[in-house]
Amino acid sequence: MRVDLESAAYRADYRIRPLETVVLARRARAEDPLLYFHRGYAEGCARNQSEMRDWYRGALALNPEFSIRWAPVARAALKGS
């Protein structure tokens, strides 16, 4: 069963199978391309360009269209490298 973070939050709010929900939420967090992108953005702000590109690649690998706003930013940053 695949659960995104919003679904996991809903399940947690309504106490739906709490132990299973924790496991699913942790798995979803590791697979969230938007979190990968934001980590990359933070690395870029810290001037860690190599790390930024790695996280952007990870975000795009999980879902090339993860965000109408941020996926193009990630692609543009990688295009210049």
N, C-alpha and C positions, 0 to 999 in steps of 0.2 A: 504494500500500500504506500503510495506516495502522497505526502502532505506538504503543502507550502506553509510558510510561517504564519500567514493570516489564519489558515485553517487550524494550525496548532494553537494559536492564541485563542481562537473561538472555543476549541475543545477544552483548553485550560480554564477559561472563564466559566464554562458550564460543567466543569469537573467530569468530563467524559473520558473514562479510562485513563486516569492521571499518569500511571507508570508508562503505559504505551505512548501517551501524548508527549512525555518528556523525551523518550527515545526518538520519536518521529520529529519533534522540534529540533533536536540536536542534528539529526540527519539533514533536515531541510535547511538549517542554518549553514551547513557546510556546502550546500548545493545552490545557494542563492547568488546569482550573478550580480545582482545589485550590490550586495555586500562586497563581492570581489572588486567591483568597480570603485566603490567608495574607499576601500583599502588602497587601491591603486592611486586614486586621487590624493589621498593623504600622503602616500609615498612621494608623489610628484611635488606636493607642497613642501615636503621635507628635502627636496632636491635629490631624491633617490630615483633617478630616471629608469634605471634598469629594473628595479623592483616595481615601479609603476607599470612599465610595459608588461612585466610578467603577470601582474594581477589583472591588467586589462585583457591580456590574451586568455587568461582563465575565465573571465566573465564572458567573453565572446565565445569561448569554446562550449560553455554551458548552455548559452542561448544567444545566438548572434543578434537577435532582436529583443534583448532583455528590457530595453527602455527606449522609447521614441526620442527622448531627450539625450540620454547619456551614451547609448551604444554608438551613435555617430562620433561623439567626442573620443571614445576609446579607439574606434577605427582610425580616426584622423591622427591621433597620437602615435598609433602603430605604423601608419603609412609613412610618417616622417622619419621612422627609425631605420 
